[in-house]
Amino acid sequence: MRIRENVSIAELTTMRLGGKARYVLIAETPDDVQKAYDFAKEKHLPVWVMGGGANTIGRDEGYAGVILLNRMKGIFVRHGDELIEVDQASSEELGDEIILVGMGGEIWDDFVKFATDRGYTGIEAMSLIPGTLGAAPVQNIGAYGQDVAQVIEEVKAYDLKDNQMVTLKPEEMEMGYRHTRFNHGKDAGRFVIVSVAVRLKKGELKPPFYNSLQKYIDEYRETDFSPKNIRRMVSEIRNGKLPDPEQIASAGSFFKNVYLSKDEADKAEENGIPIWRNIDGTGKVNSGWLIEACGLKGQKLHGMRVSDKAALVLINEEAGGYFDLEAARAKIVDAVKEKFGFILEQEPVEISSNA
Ligand SMILES: Cc1cc2nc3c(=O)[nH]c(=O)nc-3n(C[C@H](O)[C@H](O)[C@H](O)COP(=O)(O)OP(=O)(O)OC[C@H]3O[C@@H](n4cnc5c(N)ncnc54)[C@H](O)[C@@H]3O)c2cc1C
């Protein structure tokens, strides 16, 4: 376990905001998790778990505690009770259906690439989502019609309540839209995810596809729906509208979409708001559409900019600190509330000593 002191949270997060964290502990093995908590306990400090910081916002006051950075690596195929390193796996072990297991510090997109390169379907539409594998189940990441909940087999996690390693099955994770047992309710923050297993099959997605993907497919008359080609298409769509975290500071979608009951969806539709309907009539409003309809797309607000390509993305162009983000957020939330009556909810979490 490596230890760093007085580290800028801005350095650790893609939004690049935030003061200093007192300690950063870099966990490279599952044992390091226990060690990090022992270290923090000895110093009477709180612990905050972080992967790639792509869904995390730092505040100006920093964090008077220990940030535990998950950097545990390794991708395996499960064969019976055995975990086989993917490089060593035989073609029999890489069969038509596999359970692919990755350590929590693996980069999510490397995991997706590994699967799609070998023809496995199930996660290809989630190509290029920044961050680590260990964070993927936390908010149940999703894109273009897929989410992690659809493929998850189990996670191994360190349970901070009972101080032991546990295995959690999907039915114990309460997974919904950006909402799980890991980030909501009494167990939020209780588990440090050490590894994630997903069940994937050789094969391909069938049309019709999620709207913007389908649009691309129609426009370019694509007929190859192999995982590798879906990955290529999704990457192209994303590169055209989402900021590359290496170049541009953001946390991706800054607000969640708004979910509506059937009655609310009917009413919103009567008022000219486009609704994505579920079979049961309930619906979803794209918050980016609401922000754009308020005339905010591309606008600069307090050093932050509402992306001119995707209004749901808030870019840190030259914010002086968290206070600028706070002011920009208030402007957007107020504008949407005033025009449509919807209250936008922030997607990224904020590091706080009170959490
Ligand atoms: C440009 C851009 C595009 C994005 N596009 C998408 C998208 O299409 N779909 C989508 O769903 N998200 C998207 N995101 C958000 C982000 O990529 C995901 O939320 C991702 O899972 C964050 O991973 P991370 O490792 O950076 O998490 P972090 O920001 O480090 O952590 C996020 C949360 O998970 C917790 N956490 C992290 N690791 C662990 C662990 N091992 N155990 C327990 N808790 C943990 C943290 O405490 C925190 O609460 C995007 C972000 C950016 C910057």
The ligand as a Gaussian input file, in Angstrom:
#p B3LYP/6-31G(d) Opt

LIG

0 1
 C      -16.914000      12.181000     -19.985000
 C      -17.705000      11.277000     -19.057000
 C      -18.693000      10.456000     -19.595000
 C      -19.443000       9.615000     -18.743000
 N      -20.402000       8.806000     -19.308000
 C      -21.118000       7.987000     -18.512000
 C      -22.123000       7.120000     -19.077000
 O      -22.327000       7.069000     -20.289000
 N      -22.834000       6.327000     -18.218000
 C      -22.608000       6.334000     -16.881000
 O      -23.286000       5.577000     -16.174000
 N      -21.673000       7.113000     -16.327000
 C      -20.926000       7.942000     -17.102000
 N      -19.987000       8.764000     -16.544000
 C      -19.770000       8.741000     -15.090000
 C      -18.610000       7.815000     -14.641000
 O      -17.825000       7.443000     -15.729000
 C      -19.139000       6.563000     -13.938000
 O      -19.930000       6.904000     -12.831000
 C      -17.992000       5.644000     -13.477000
 O      -18.506000       4.457000     -12.922000
 C      -17.108000       6.338000     -12.463000
 O      -16.032000       5.488000     -12.157000
 P      -14.865000       5.990000     -11.236000
 O      -13.954000       4.857000     -10.979000
 O      -14.245000       7.196000     -11.808000
 O      -15.694000       6.349000      -9.929000
 P      -15.386000       7.447000      -8.807000
 O      -15.789000       8.786000      -9.308000
 O      -14.012000       7.311000      -8.304000
 O      -16.415000       6.982000      -7.680000
 C      -17.807000       7.103000      -7.904000
 C      -18.561000       6.584000      -6.668000
 O      -18.287000       5.208000      -6.478000
 C      -17.656000       4.977000      -5.215000
 N      -16.624000       3.952000      -5.473000
 C      -15.623000       4.005000      -6.382000
 N      -14.930000       2.853000      -6.376000
 C      -15.510000       2.065000      -5.440000
 C      -15.249000       0.742000      -4.941000
 N      -14.253000      -0.007000      -5.417000
 N      -16.069000       0.261000      -3.969000
 C      -17.089000       0.982000      -3.466000
 N      -17.381000       2.227000      -3.891000
 C      -16.596000       2.755000      -4.850000
 C      -17.081000       6.320000      -4.794000
 O      -16.969000       6.404000      -3.385000
 C      -18.127000       7.250000      -5.359000
 O      -19.241000       7.291000      -4.510000
 C      -19.196000       9.609000     -17.350000
 C      -18.183000      10.423000     -16.820000
 C      -17.437000      11.244000     -17.665000
 C      -16.342000      12.106000     -17.088000

